[in-house]
Each structure stands twice: as C-alpha cells, then as structure tokens.
Amino acid sequence: MDTALWIVAGLLAVMYLVSGVGKLFLPREKIAGVASGAGWVLDFGPGTVKAIGAVEILGAAGLILPALLDIAPVLVPLAALGLALVMAGAVVLRIRRREPKIALLDLAYLALCAFVALGRA
C-alpha cells in the first residue's frame, strides 16, 4: 500500500507542479490557446489564475517533501486534501461550462488526491 501511495503522490506532484508553473508564469491567453480544455482561464482574472497555480505548486511540494524528509509528515494528507478541494472546484466549473468529459478527468484527480489523503492520514 505504501508503494502505491508513493507512486500516486509522485505522479500527482509532477502533474500539479507542471500545471501550477504554467498557470503562474504564462499569460492566461497563452494558456487558453495552448492547452485543450483550458478556456476556463479566460473566465477568471489573471491574479486568480496565478493564485491557483501557486496553490498547485505548494500542494505538489506538500505531497512529497514532508514524507520524504520525515519533517511534519502530517502535512501530506493536508496537502492532498487541499488539492482535492481545488479539484472539487474544478469539477463544479466544468459542469457549469458543460464540459462533462473533462469533469470526469478532474473527478479522477480528486479521487486520487482523496486516496493519498486517506492513505497518509
């Protein structure tokens, strides 16, 4: 079980790190034009998109570093829970935008975050 948690947490960390860096450093218009299904960024202000990117980067670090360094490992389930909340918001956004296929993908990410949160609690 521990191996599965490390694999899932590692893959989630990479995904959230890449996603967060893109949101933090790329303009909204470029994100919307480059990534499929990223038109939602135009519905929000640039500061909000950057804040979401920063939360994703911090969440990615929180999934790995506390357990890896054995410093406050209680932060791992909290980071996973925080990312699950971000994904819950993403699911609501996708449903409102009538993007059910992408909502299912976001729901899968939410489930993986919940798996890590419960497994590390």
A tleap script that builds the chain and sets N, CA, C and O, in Angstrom:
source leaprc.protein.ff14SB
mol = sequence {
  NMET ASP THR ALA LEU TRP ILE VAL ALA GLY
  LEU LEU ALA VAL MET TYR LEU VAL SER GLY
  VAL GLY LYS LEU PHE LEU PRO ARG GLU LYS
  ILE ALA GLY VAL ALA SER GLY ALA GLY TRP
  VAL LEU ASP PHE GLY PRO GLY THR VAL LYS
  ALA ILE GLY ALA VAL GLU ILE LEU GLY ALA
  ALA GLY LEU ILE LEU PRO ALA LEU LEU ASP
  ILE ALA PRO VAL LEU VAL PRO LEU ALA ALA
  LEU GLY LEU ALA LEU VAL MET ALA GLY ALA
  VAL VAL LEU ARG ILE ARG ARG ARG GLU PRO
  LYS ILE ALA LEU LEU ASP LEU ALA TYR LEU
  ALA LEU CYS ALA PHE VAL ALA LEU GLY ARG
  CALA
}
set mol.1.N position { 0.818 -1.195 0.000 }
set mol.1.CA position { 0.000 0.000 0.000 }
set mol.1.C position { 0.862 1.259 0.000 }
set mol.1.O position { 0.547 2.247 -0.663 }
set mol.2.N position { 1.957 1.201 0.759 }
set mol.2.CA position { 2.849 2.353 0.831 }
set mol.2.C position { 3.439 2.673 -0.539 }
set mol.2.O position { 3.581 3.842 -0.898 }
set mol.3.N position { 3.781 1.640 -1.300 }
set mol.3.CA position { 4.337 1.857 -2.640 }
set mol.3.C position { 3.317 2.524 -3.544 }
set mol.3.O position { 3.650 3.444 -4.290 }
set mol.4.N position { 2.073 2.063 -3.479 }
set mol.4.CA position { 1.015 2.662 -4.298 }
set mol.4.C position { 0.808 4.134 -3.932 }
set mol.4.O position { 0.601 4.976 -4.806 }
set mol.5.N position { 0.865 4.431 -2.637 }
set mol.5.CA position { 0.706 5.821 -2.200 }
set mol.5.C position { 1.844 6.695 -2.718 }
set mol.5.O position { 1.610 7.825 -3.149 }
set mol.6.N position { 3.074 6.182 -2.678 }
set mol.6.CA position { 4.216 6.939 -3.194 }
set mol.6.C position { 4.091 7.173 -4.696 }
set mol.6.O position { 4.380 8.267 -5.182 }
set mol.7.N position { 3.663 6.150 -5.429 }
set mol.7.CA position { 3.528 6.288 -6.886 }
set mol.7.C position { 2.455 7.316 -7.228 }
set mol.7.O position { 2.682 8.213 -8.040 }
set mol.8.N position { 1.291 7.181 -6.606 }
set mol.8.CA position { 0.198 8.119 -6.885 }
set mol.8.C position { 0.581 9.534 -6.467 }
set mol.8.O position { 0.346 10.483 -7.215 }
set mol.9.N position { 1.163 9.683 -5.293 }
set mol.9.CA position { 1.576 11.011 -4.825 }
set mol.9.C position { 2.629 11.609 -5.748 }
set mol.9.O position { 2.597 12.805 -6.035 }
set mol.10.N position { 3.558 10.788 -6.210 }
set mol.10.CA position { 4.596 11.277 -7.119 }
set mol.10.C position { 4.028 11.734 -8.451 }
set mol.10.O position { 4.395 12.794 -8.957 }
set mol.11.N position { 3.134 10.935 -9.018 }
set mol.11.CA position { 2.525 11.315 -10.291 }
set mol.11.C position { 1.662 12.567 -10.144 }
set mol.11.O position { 1.689 13.449 -11.002 }
set mol.12.N position { 0.903 12.639 -9.064 }
set mol.12.CA position { 0.103 13.844 -8.816 }
set mol.12.C position { 1.003 15.068 -8.631 }
set mol.12.O position { 0.706 16.149 -9.140 }
set mol.13.N position { 2.097 14.889 -7.903 }
set mol.13.CA position { 3.011 16.012 -7.665 }
set mol.13.C position { 3.577 16.542 -8.977 }
set mol.13.O position { 3.651 17.755 -9.174 }
set mol.14.N position { 3.975 15.651 -9.868 }
set mol.14.CA position { 4.509 16.083 -11.165 }
set mol.14.C position { 3.432 16.826 -11.951 }
set mol.14.O position { 3.692 17.888 -12.516 }
set mol.15.N position { 2.225 16.268 -11.986 }
set mol.15.CA position { 1.140 16.878 -12.740 }
set mol.15.C position { 0.805 18.265 -12.187 }
set mol.15.O position { 0.662 19.224 -12.946 }
set mol.16.N position { 0.681 18.365 -10.868 }
set mol.16.CA position { 0.336 19.657 -10.276 }
set mol.16.C position { 1.485 20.654 -10.387 }
set mol.16.O position { 1.241 21.852 -10.529 }
set mol.17.N position { 2.703 20.199 -10.328 }
set mol.17.CA position { 3.843 21.097 -10.478 }
set mol.17.C position { 3.871 21.700 -11.880 }
set mol.17.O position { 4.026 22.912 -12.033 }
set mol.18.N position { 3.724 20.866 -12.891 }
set mol.18.CA position { 3.734 21.349 -14.278 }
set mol.18.C position { 2.549 22.292 -14.518 }
set mol.18.O position { 2.702 23.361 -15.110 }
set mol.19.N position { 1.385 21.884 -14.056 }
set mol.19.CA position { 0.184 22.695 -14.230 }
set mol.19.C position { 0.310 24.029 -13.495 }
set mol.19.O position { -0.044 25.078 -14.034 }
set mol.20.N position { 0.805 23.983 -12.286 }
set mol.20.CA position { 0.946 25.196 -11.487 }
set mol.20.C position { 1.960 26.169 -12.059 }
set mol.20.O position { 1.727 27.378 -12.066 }
set mol.21.N position { 3.085 25.653 -12.540 }
set mol.21.CA position { 4.104 26.526 -13.138 }
set mol.21.C position { 3.535 27.213 -14.378 }
set mol.21.O position { 3.772 28.400 -14.605 }
set mol.22.N position { 2.781 26.454 -15.177 }
set mol.22.CA position { 2.156 27.059 -16.357 }
set mol.22.C position { 1.206 28.182 -15.985 }
set mol.22.O position { 1.223 29.247 -16.602 }
set mol.23.N position { 0.377 27.946 -14.978 }
set mol.23.CA position { -0.589 28.965 -14.566 }
set mol.23.C position { 0.100 30.169 -13.933 }
set mol.23.O position { -0.371 31.299 -14.059 }
set mol.24.N position { 1.197 29.926 -13.265 }
set mol.24.CA position { 1.886 31.004 -12.561 }
set mol.24.C position { 2.688 31.902 -13.503 }
set mol.24.O position { 2.776 33.111 -13.285 }
set mol.25.N position { 3.270 31.317 -14.547 }
set mol.25.CA position { 4.209 32.081 -15.364 }
set mol.25.C position { 3.746 32.390 -16.779 }
set mol.25.O position { 4.349 33.235 -17.440 }
set mol.26.N position { 2.704 31.741 -17.265 }
set mol.26.CA position { 2.212 32.021 -18.613 }
set mol.26.C position { 0.998 32.937 -18.551 }
set mol.26.O position { 0.204 32.852 -17.614 }
set mol.27.N position { 0.846 33.816 -19.545 }
set mol.27.CA position { -0.364 34.646 -19.586 }
set mol.27.C position { -1.610 33.784 -19.832 }
set mol.27.O position { -1.541 32.730 -20.464 }
set mol.28.N position { -2.725 34.252 -19.326 }
set mol.28.CA position { -3.978 33.499 -19.477 }
set mol.28.C position { -4.284 33.182 -20.935 }
set mol.28.O position { -4.691 32.066 -21.258 }
set mol.29.N position { -4.091 34.149 -21.808 }
set mol.29.CA position { -4.423 33.970 -23.215 }
set mol.29.C position { -3.592 32.852 -23.841 }
set mol.29.O position { -4.089 32.091 -24.671 }
set mol.30.N position { -2.339 32.761 -23.442 }
set mol.30.CA position { -1.478 31.700 -23.972 }
set mol.30.C position { -1.923 30.337 -23.432 }
set mol.30.O position { -1.931 29.354 -24.173 }
set mol.31.N position { -2.285 30.271 -22.172 }
set mol.31.CA position { -2.760 29.013 -21.585 }
set mol.31.C position { -4.018 28.553 -22.321 }
set mol.31.O position { -4.147 27.379 -22.668 }
set mol.32.N position { -4.943 29.485 -22.557 }
set mol.32.CA position { -6.206 29.151 -23.218 }
set mol.32.C position { -5.965 28.676 -24.649 }
set mol.32.O position { -6.686 27.811 -25.147 }
set mol.33.N position { -4.954 29.239 -25.311 }
set mol.33.CA position { -4.679 28.871 -26.697 }
set mol.33.C position { -3.893 27.593 -26.846 }
set mol.33.O position { -4.039 26.887 -27.844 }
set mol.34.N position { -3.066 27.284 -25.876 }
set mol.34.CA position { -2.169 26.133 -25.985 }
set mol.34.C position { -2.821 24.844 -25.510 }
set mol.34.O position { -2.775 23.830 -26.207 }
set mol.35.N position { -3.420 24.876 -24.341 }
set mol.35.CA position { -3.931 23.657 -23.718 }
set mol.35.C position { -5.393 23.420 -24.097 }
set mol.35.O position { -6.218 24.332 -24.041 }
set mol.36.N position { -5.689 22.207 -24.473 }
set mol.36.CA position { -7.062 21.831 -24.774 }
set mol.36.C position { -7.875 21.812 -23.478 }
set mol.36.O position { -7.435 21.255 -22.472 }
set mol.37.N position { -9.048 22.415 -23.505 }
set mol.37.CA position { -9.891 22.438 -22.320 }
set mol.37.C position { -9.486 23.480 -21.298 }
set mol.37.O position { -9.960 23.447 -20.162 }
set mol.38.N position { -8.613 24.408 -21.683 }
set mol.38.CA position { -8.148 25.417 -20.727 }
set mol.38.C position { -8.803 26.772 -20.956 }
set mol.38.O position { -8.309 27.787 -20.464 }
set mol.39.N position { -9.892 26.803 -21.686 }
set mol.39.CA position { -10.585 28.057 -21.924 }
set mol.39.C position { -11.157 28.678 -20.661 }
set mol.39.O position { -11.497 29.861 -20.638 }
set mol.40.N position { -11.260 27.875 -19.610 }
set mol.40.CA position { -11.796 28.375 -18.344 }
set mol.40.C position { -10.963 29.517 -17.782 }
set mol.40.O position { -11.488 30.355 -17.048 }
set mol.41.N position { -9.676 29.569 -18.111 }
set mol.41.CA position { -8.818 30.607 -17.523 }
set mol.41.C position { -9.269 32.001 -17.931 }
set mol.41.O position { -9.003 32.969 -17.219 }
set mol.42.N position { -9.953 32.114 -19.075 }
set mol.42.CA position { -10.429 33.421 -19.519 }
set mol.42.C position { -11.640 33.885 -18.712 }
set mol.42.O position { -12.021 35.054 -18.783 }
set mol.43.N position { -12.246 32.980 -17.948 }
set mol.43.CA position { -13.377 33.337 -17.082 }
set mol.43.C position { -12.918 33.960 -15.772 }
set mol.43.O position { -13.737 34.478 -15.014 }
set mol.44.N position { -11.627 33.916 -15.500 }
set mol.44.CA position { -11.074 34.412 -14.238 }
set mol.44.C position { -10.035 35.488 -14.518 }
set mol.44.O position { -9.474 35.561 -15.611 }
set mol.45.N position { -9.790 36.314 -13.521 }
set mol.45.CA position { -8.766 37.339 -13.631 }
set mol.45.C position { -7.372 36.711 -13.574 }
set mol.45.O position { -7.211 35.588 -13.098 }
set mol.46.N position { -6.371 37.439 -14.059 }
set mol.46.CA position { -5.005 36.900 -14.049 }
set mol.46.C position { -4.511 36.571 -12.646 }
set mol.46.O position { -3.794 35.588 -12.458 }
set mol.47.N position { -4.885 37.379 -11.665 }
set mol.47.CA position { -4.458 37.121 -10.293 }
set mol.47.C position { -5.021 35.820 -9.745 }
set mol.47.O position { -4.344 35.101 -9.011 }
set mol.48.N position { -6.257 35.524 -10.103 }
set mol.48.CA position { -6.884 34.279 -9.642 }
set mol.48.C position { -6.198 33.071 -10.256 }
set mol.48.O position { -5.947 32.077 -9.575 }
set mol.49.N position { -5.895 33.160 -11.541 }
set mol.49.CA position { -5.212 32.045 -12.221 }
set mol.49.C position { -3.837 31.832 -11.607 }
set mol.49.O position { -3.427 30.693 -11.385 }
set mol.50.N position { -3.121 32.917 -11.332 }
set mol.50.CA position { -1.796 32.801 -10.704 }
set mol.50.C position { -1.902 32.229 -9.290 }
set mol.50.O position { -1.049 31.446 -8.872 }
set mol.51.N position { -2.939 32.615 -8.559 }
set mol.51.CA position { -3.138 32.081 -7.204 }
set mol.51.C position { -3.406 30.577 -7.258 }
set mol.51.O position { -2.884 29.827 -6.433 }
set mol.52.N position { -4.209 30.134 -8.216 }
set mol.52.CA position { -4.464 28.701 -8.369 }
set mol.52.C position { -3.157 27.979 -8.705 }
set mol.52.O position { -2.896 26.893 -8.188 }
set mol.53.N position { -2.342 28.577 -9.562 }
set mol.53.CA position { -1.045 27.990 -9.895 }
set mol.53.C position { -0.149 27.874 -8.676 }
set mol.53.O position { 0.516 26.855 -8.487 }
set mol.54.N position { -0.125 28.908 -7.850 }
set mol.54.CA position { 0.707 28.876 -6.636 }
set mol.54.C position { 0.218 27.800 -5.677 }
set mol.54.O position { 1.026 27.097 -5.069 }
set mol.55.N position { -1.099 27.664 -5.535 }
set mol.55.CA position { -1.657 26.629 -4.655 }
set mol.55.C position { -1.277 25.247 -5.182 }
set mol.55.O position { -0.941 24.359 -4.398 }
set mol.56.N position { -1.326 25.055 -6.493 }
set mol.56.CA position { -0.965 23.759 -7.065 }
set mol.56.C position { 0.519 23.435 -6.839 }
set mol.56.O position { 0.863 22.290 -6.545 }
set mol.57.N position { 1.379 24.418 -6.971 }
set mol.57.CA position { 2.810 24.192 -6.729 }
set mol.57.C position { 3.055 23.842 -5.261 }
set mol.57.O position { 3.792 22.904 -4.959 }
set mol.58.N position { 2.445 24.588 -4.359 }
set mol.58.CA position { 2.603 24.291 -2.933 }
set mol.58.C position { 2.023 22.925 -2.586 }
set mol.58.O position { 2.592 22.194 -1.775 }
set mol.59.N position { 0.895 22.580 -3.194 }
set mol.59.CA position { 0.300 21.265 -2.972 }
set mol.59.C position { 1.199 20.149 -3.475 }
set mol.59.O position { 1.325 19.110 -2.826 }
set mol.60.N position { 1.828 20.358 -4.635 }
set mol.60.CA position { 2.746 19.356 -5.184 }
set mol.60.C position { 3.911 19.125 -4.234 }
set mol.60.O position { 4.301 17.984 -3.985 }
set mol.61.N position { 4.466 20.210 -3.706 }
set mol.61.CA position { 5.561 20.074 -2.739 }
set mol.61.C position { 5.077 19.384 -1.470 }
set mol.61.O position { 5.797 18.572 -0.889 }
set mol.62.N position { 3.862 19.703 -1.041 }
set mol.62.CA position { 3.309 19.112 0.175 }
set mol.62.C position { 2.994 17.633 0.048 }
set mol.62.O position { 2.934 16.926 1.054 }
set mol.63.N position { 2.790 17.156 -1.170 }
set mol.63.CA position { 2.529 15.728 -1.374 }
set mol.63.C position { 3.784 14.880 -1.164 }
set mol.63.O position { 3.688 13.712 -0.786 }
set mol.64.N position { 4.949 15.457 -1.407 }
set mol.64.CA position { 6.191 14.672 -1.424 }
set mol.64.C position { 7.149 15.030 -0.285 }
set mol.64.O position { 7.590 14.159 0.464 }
set mol.65.N position { 7.461 16.303 -0.168 }
set mol.65.CA position { 8.558 16.705 0.721 }
set mol.65.C position { 8.388 16.321 2.187 }
set mol.65.O position { 9.337 15.806 2.778 }
set mol.66.N position { 7.233 16.542 2.803 }
set mol.66.CA position { 7.144 16.188 4.237 }
set mol.66.C position { 7.396 14.704 4.507 }
set mol.66.O position { 8.076 14.357 5.473 }
set mol.67.N position { 6.861 13.841 3.674 }
set mol.67.CA position { 7.074 12.402 3.885 }
set mol.67.C position { 8.500 12.003 3.524 }
set mol.67.O position { 9.106 11.173 4.202 }
set mol.68.N position { 9.034 12.589 2.465 }
set mol.68.CA position { 10.387 12.248 2.024 }
set mol.68.C position { 11.432 12.660 3.051 }
set mol.68.O position { 12.369 11.912 3.328 }
set mol.69.N position { 11.267 13.842 3.610 }
set mol.69.CA position { 12.235 14.368 4.579 }
set mol.69.C position { 11.895 13.989 6.017 }
set mol.69.O position { 12.671 14.259 6.934 }
set mol.70.N position { 10.740 13.366 6.213 }
set mol.70.CA position { 10.251 12.974 7.533 }
set mol.70.C position { 10.187 14.175 8.478 }
set mol.70.O position { 10.509 14.077 9.663 }
set mol.71.N position { 9.765 15.301 7.921 }
set mol.71.CA position { 9.558 16.513 8.701 }
set mol.71.C position { 8.077 16.863 8.586 }
set mol.71.O position { 7.609 17.237 7.511 }
set mol.72.N position { 7.358 16.748 9.659 }
set mol.72.CA position { 5.913 17.031 9.703 }
set mol.72.C position { 5.151 16.268 8.629 }
set mol.72.O position { 4.479 16.878 7.798 }
set mol.73.N position { 5.248 14.934 8.635 }
set mol.73.CA position { 4.542 14.165 7.605 }
set mol.73.C position { 3.022 14.303 7.653 }
set mol.73.O position { 2.330 13.866 6.734 }
set mol.74.N position { 2.502 14.905 8.716 }
set mol.74.CA position { 1.060 15.158 8.794 }
set mol.74.C position { 0.618 16.148 7.708 }
set mol.74.O position { -0.572 16.257 7.411 }
set mol.75.N position { 1.569 16.858 7.125 }
set mol.75.CA position { 1.232 17.814 6.073 }
set mol.75.C position { 0.853 17.141 4.754 }
set mol.75.O position { 0.176 17.751 3.927 }
set mol.76.N position { 1.275 15.902 4.548 }
set mol.76.CA position { 0.962 15.207 3.295 }
set mol.76.C position { -0.544 15.036 3.112 }
set mol.76.O position { -1.062 15.426 2.066 }
set mol.77.N position { -1.277 14.468 4.085 }
set mol.77.CA position { -2.720 14.358 3.869 }
set mol.77.C position { -3.416 15.719 3.785 }
set mol.77.O position { -4.439 15.853 3.115 }
set mol.78.N position { -2.864 16.722 4.462 }
set mol.78.CA position { -3.455 18.056 4.368 }
set mol.78.C position { -3.258 18.647 2.975 }
set mol.78.O position { -4.163 19.279 2.430 }
set mol.79.N position { -2.079 18.440 2.404 }
set mol.79.CA position { -1.829 18.903 1.030 }
set mol.79.C position { -2.736 18.168 0.053 }
set mol.79.O position { -3.298 18.779 -0.856 }
set mol.80.N position { -2.880 16.864 0.237 }
set mol.80.CA position { -3.748 16.085 -0.644 }
set mol.80.C position { -5.199 16.533 -0.511 }
set mol.80.O position { -5.919 16.617 -1.505 }
set mol.81.N position { -5.625 16.818 0.707 }
set mol.81.CA position { -6.982 17.305 0.924 }
set mol.81.C position { -7.185 18.670 0.260 }
set mol.81.O position { -8.224 18.922 -0.349 }
set mol.82.N position { -6.195 19.535 0.383 }
set mol.82.CA position { -6.286 20.843 -0.260 }
set mol.82.C position { -6.392 20.730 -1.768 }
set mol.82.O position { -7.180 21.440 -2.394 }
set mol.83.N position { -5.598 19.835 -2.360 }
set mol.83.CA position { -5.678 19.636 -3.808 }
set mol.83.C position { -7.002 18.991 -4.207 }
set mol.83.O position { -7.531 19.270 -5.283 }
set mol.84.N position { -7.536 18.133 -3.347 }
set mol.84.CA position { -8.854 17.550 -3.619 }
set mol.84.C position { -9.922 18.644 -3.638 }
set mol.84.O position { -10.843 18.599 -4.452 }
set mol.85.N position { -9.800 19.616 -2.752 }
set mol.85.CA position { -10.749 20.739 -2.745 }
set mol.85.C position { -10.614 21.579 -4.010 }
set mol.85.O position { -11.613 22.032 -4.567 }
set mol.86.N position { -9.383 21.786 -4.462 }
set mol.86.CA position { -9.165 22.504 -5.723 }
set mol.86.C position { -9.853 21.752 -6.867 }
set mol.86.O position { -10.490 22.360 -7.728 }
set mol.87.N position { -9.718 20.431 -6.863 }
set mol.87.CA position { -10.325 19.639 -7.931 }
set mol.87.C position { -11.842 19.605 -7.807 }
set mol.87.O position { -12.531 19.503 -8.822 }
set mol.88.N position { -12.380 19.687 -6.604 }
set mol.88.CA position { -13.832 19.773 -6.439 }
set mol.88.C position { -14.342 21.060 -7.087 }
set mol.88.O position { -15.379 21.063 -7.750 }
set mol.89.N position { -13.613 22.135 -6.890 }
set mol.89.CA position { -13.969 23.389 -7.566 }
set mol.89.C position { -13.864 23.268 -9.071 }
set mol.89.O position { -14.682 23.824 -9.804 }
set mol.90.N position { -12.854 22.538 -9.533 }
set mol.90.CA position { -12.690 22.336 -10.975 }
set mol.90.C position { -13.851 21.532 -11.555 }
set mol.90.O position { -14.323 21.823 -12.654 }
set mol.91.N position { -14.307 20.524 -10.821 }
set mol.91.CA position { -15.443 19.717 -11.288 }
set mol.91.C position { -16.686 20.592 -11.408 }
set mol.91.O position { -17.407 20.511 -12.402 }
set mol.92.N position { -16.940 21.422 -10.408 }
set mol.92.CA position { -18.097 22.316 -10.457 }
set mol.92.C position { -17.985 23.257 -11.653 }
set mol.92.O position { -18.965 23.478 -12.365 }
set mol.93.N position { -16.801 23.809 -11.872 }
set mol.93.CA position { -16.575 24.705 -13.006 }
set mol.93.C position { -16.835 23.992 -14.327 }
set mol.93.O position { -17.493 24.541 -15.210 }
set mol.94.N position { -16.325 22.780 -14.465 }
set mol.94.CA position { -16.515 22.026 -15.715 }
set mol.94.C position { -17.984 21.707 -15.962 }
set mol.94.O position { -18.446 21.747 -17.102 }
set mol.95.N position { -18.711 21.393 -14.912 }
set mol.95.CA position { -20.141 21.104 -15.075 }
set mol.95.C position { -20.880 22.377 -15.495 }
set mol.95.O position { -21.750 22.331 -16.366 }
set mol.96.N position { -20.543 23.492 -14.890 }
set mol.96.CA position { -21.178 24.764 -15.268 }
set mol.96.C position { -20.855 25.145 -16.707 }
set mol.96.O position { -21.687 25.731 -17.399 }
set mol.97.N position { -19.646 24.814 -17.157 }
set mol.97.CA position { -19.245 25.130 -18.529 }
set mol.97.C position { -19.702 24.063 -19.529 }
set mol.97.O position { -19.410 24.156 -20.721 }
set mol.98.N position { -20.411 23.062 -19.038 }
set mol.98.CA position { -20.907 21.953 -19.858 }
set mol.98.C position { -19.759 21.222 -20.557 }
set mol.98.O position { -19.766 21.026 -21.772 }
set mol.99.N position { -18.782 20.830 -19.753 }
set mol.99.CA position { -17.632 20.052 -20.223 }
set mol.99.C position { -17.574 18.755 -19.416 }
set mol.99.O position { -16.686 18.586 -18.581 }
set mol.100.N position { -18.526 17.826 -19.663 }
set mol.100.CA position { -18.628 16.634 -18.807 }
set mol.100.C position { -17.431 15.686 -18.913 }
set mol.100.O position { -17.066 15.061 -17.918 }
set mol.101.N position { -16.817 15.562 -20.080 }
set mol.101.CA position { -15.678 14.647 -20.208 }
set mol.101.C position { -14.494 15.126 -19.378 }
set mol.101.O position { -13.827 14.330 -18.717 }
set mol.102.N position { -14.240 16.420 -19.415 }
set mol.102.CA position { -13.130 16.959 -18.632 }
set mol.102.C position { -13.481 16.940 -17.146 }
set mol.102.O position { -12.598 16.792 -16.301 }
set mol.103.N position { -14.764 17.088 -16.827 }
set mol.103.CA position { -15.198 16.998 -15.425 }
set mol.103.C position { -14.900 15.609 -14.870 }
set mol.103.O position { -14.519 15.473 -13.707 }
set mol.104.N position { -15.069 14.586 -15.690 }
set mol.104.CA position { -14.750 13.223 -15.238 }
set mol.104.C position { -13.253 13.074 -14.959 }
set mol.104.O position { -12.864 12.415 -13.995 }
set mol.105.N position { -12.423 13.678 -15.792 }
set mol.105.CA position { -10.977 13.631 -15.567 }
set mol.105.C position { -10.627 14.345 -14.259 }
set mol.105.O position { -9.838 13.843 -13.458 }
set mol.106.N position { -11.221 15.514 -14.056 }
set mol.106.CA position { -10.986 16.243 -12.801 }
set mol.106.C position { -11.479 15.443 -11.597 }
set mol.106.O position { -10.869 15.478 -10.528 }
set mol.107.N position { -12.571 14.732 -11.775 }
set mol.107.CA position { -13.102 13.880 -10.707 }
set mol.107.C position { -12.132 12.735 -10.394 }
set mol.107.O position { -11.992 12.329 -9.240 }
set mol.108.N position { -11.467 12.220 -11.429 }
set mol.108.CA position { -10.463 11.174 -11.215 }
set mol.108.C position { -9.276 11.721 -10.417 }
set mol.108.O position { -8.765 11.049 -9.522 }
set mol.109.N position { -8.843 12.936 -10.742 }
set mol.109.CA position { -7.762 13.560 -9.964 }
set mol.109.C position { -8.196 13.767 -8.516 }
set mol.109.O position { -7.412 13.563 -7.589 }
set mol.110.N position { -9.442 14.172 -8.331 }
set mol.110.CA position { -9.977 14.345 -6.982 }
set mol.110.C position { -9.914 13.020 -6.226 }
set mol.110.O position { -9.513 12.987 -5.063 }
set mol.111.N position { -10.309 11.933 -6.881 }
set mol.111.CA position { -10.292 10.616 -6.230 }
set mol.111.C position { -8.868 10.200 -5.868 }
set mol.111.O position { -8.647 9.625 -4.803 }
set mol.112.N position { -7.911 10.480 -6.730 }
set mol.112.CA position { -6.517 10.140 -6.434 }
set mol.112.C position { -5.993 10.955 -5.253 }
set mol.112.O position { -5.265 10.439 -4.405 }
set mol.113.N position { -6.369 12.231 -5.206 }
set mol.113.CA position { -5.966 13.068 -4.070 }
set mol.113.C position { -6.592 12.538 -2.782 }
set mol.113.O position { -5.941 12.514 -1.738 }
set mol.114.N position { -7.843 12.116 -2.854 }
set mol.114.CA position { -8.511 11.563 -1.673 }
set mol.114.C position { -7.848 10.258 -1.241 }
set mol.114.O position { -7.726 9.985 -0.047 }
set mol.115.N position { -7.418 9.452 -2.216 }
set mol.115.CA position { -6.701 8.209 -1.911 }
set mol.115.C position { -5.427 8.506 -1.108 }
set mol.115.O position { -5.150 7.849 -0.105 }
set mol.116.N position { -4.669 9.488 -1.556 }
set mol.116.CA position { -3.431 9.870 -0.858 }
set mol.116.C position { -3.768 10.441 0.519 }
set mol.116.O position { -3.114 10.103 1.505 }
set mol.117.N position { -4.775 11.296 0.592 }
set mol.117.CA position { -5.144 11.903 1.873 }
set mol.117.C position { -5.549 10.842 2.899 }
set mol.117.O position { -5.115 10.885 4.050 }
set mol.118.N position { -6.371 9.904 2.479 }
set mol.118.CA position { -6.811 8.865 3.408 }
set mol.118.C position { -5.699 7.875 3.719 }
set mol.118.O position { -5.595 7.386 4.844 }
set mol.119.N position { -4.877 7.580 2.733 }
set mol.119.CA position { -3.797 6.612 2.935 }
set mol.119.C position { -2.684 7.136 3.824 }
set mol.119.O position { -2.027 6.361 4.519 }
set mol.120.N position { -2.469 8.433 3.808 }
set mol.120.CA position { -1.404 9.027 4.627 }
set mol.120.C position { -1.908 9.583 5.955 }
set mol.120.O position { -1.117 10.040 6.780 }
set mol.121.N position { -3.221 9.544 6.161 }
set mol.121.CA position { -3.784 10.079 7.411 }
set mol.121.C position { -3.472 9.168 8.588 }
set mol.121.O position { -3.867 9.460 9.716 }
savepdb mol mol.pdb
quit
